Amino acid sequence: MHILLTNDDGYDAPGIQTLYRTLRALTKHNLSIVAPEGQRSATGHSITLRQPLFVTEHNLDGQMKGYAVSGTPSDCVKLAIQGRLISKPDLLISGINQGSNLGTDIFYSGTVSAAMEGVLLGVSSLAVSLTSFECADFEPAATYLTEQLDFIVQHHQEGLMNINIPGKPKAEWRGLKVTRLGKAIYENVFEQRVDPRGRTYYWQSGNLTRDLEADTDLRAIQEDFISVTPMHSDLTDFKCLQTWQTIFDTNSFDLGI
């Protein structure tokens, strides 16, 4: 199996490099890395259109090449597959990310967006995060993912799996829960400042409120479970769709079209 590794923390980030080394040591899969050249967190699904993308080649154990790209995580996946930097992978893994990607935060996440770009290009994808900024030990998460990878791939033939792993020693993990996305609501505050040249600028900050309903990813991580959330690219509100279809089936409106 050919696996493409990418992320939003950057090519040299410990999460992706630990995952690469672990997969290399414990499996016989073919591995490629195409990742941003630096930190690109919270870039969402943005792509680069008005400036060129620069690529730096890296040697991977003398056998394959890795690529650091000047653009966003989604750029990396597009360039890897559509730009033919590598042959089309059988699986894309985005991560291991430093910090969680839970609830509605996934809409801002470069990690999840890179995985979703893989889905849009016809590649089954995993987004994997270690839910701590303090814990720097990616080995347990990388080893767990590697040991479970064949099972995951067997049962995950398409779409995206968003996997969040507790940022704690493995002995403290309580198991695994299949979850839905919870709600992470930010009460944003913008602190206004003035720079030495008299220009006004803002620092964004705020408080986070989490929905901890029992079947959400947020609750699972709160209780030290691994959270696995199946996702897809179709954002259609099917309940609303049916309502509006019924309205237009039973009423006649002149919308001036």
Residue, then its C-alpha position, 0 to 999 in steps of 0.5 A: m500500500h502506498i501511503l501519503l503523509t502530510n500535515d499542517d505543522g510543517y515537514d520537520a514537525p515531530g508528529i509527522q516525522t515520528l509517524y514516518r519512522t514508526l510506519r517505516a520500522l513496523t510495516k512494509h508500506n511505501l511511504s511518501i511525505v508532501a507537507p508544508e515547509g513550515q507551520r500552517s495551522a488554522t489555514g483551513h482548506s485554503i489554496t494558493l492561487r496568486q503566487p507560485l509554489f516552491v518545492t524542496e526535495h528531501n531524501l527519505d532513507g535513500q529510497m524515496k523523496g519527501y517534499a516540503v511545499s511553500g503553500t498550504p496543507s491543501d496545496c500539498v495534497k493537490l500538488a502531490i496527486q494532481g501535480r504528480l509529485i508522487s504516484k497516486p496513494d492508496l491512503l492519505i494520513s494527515g498528522i500526527n497533529q500537535g493539538s486537538n482537532l475536535g468539534t467545529d474546530i475542524f472547519y479551521s483545521g489545516t490537518v483535517s482540510a488536507a485529509m478532506e482534500g484527499v477525499l475530494l481527489g478520490v483517496s481514503s484519508l485519516a486525520v490524526s491528532l494528539t490532543s495536547f500542546e504540552c505532551a511532546d511524545f508522539e511515539p505511543a500515538a504513532t505506534y497505536l495507529t500503525e498497529q491498527l492501520d490494516f484494520i482501519v483500512q479494511h473497514h474504512q474504504e472511502g471518506l475521512m476518519n478524524i482520529n483524536i488521541p489523548g495527549k497522555p501516557k498510553a496507560e491512561w487511555r481508557g479505550l476507543k469511542v466512535t463519535r460525532l462532532g461536538k460543538a466548540i464555541y469561541e467567545n472571541v475577543f479582539e484586543q486593539r493595539v497600536d504599533p510604533r508607526g501608529r497603525t492599529y492592529y488586533w490580537q484575537s483571543g477568547n474563551l472556549t465553551r465545549d459541548l460535552e454531550a455523551d456521544t461527541d468527540l469532545r466528551a470522549i477526549q475529556e474522558d481519556f478515550i480515543s475519538v474516531t469520527p467518520m466524516h464526508s465532504d457533503l455538507t448538504d442539510f438533508k432535512c432542510l433539503q426535504t423541507w424545501q423540496t416539499i414546499f416547492d412541490t406543493n406551492s407555486f412561487d414566482l421568484g423572477i427567474 
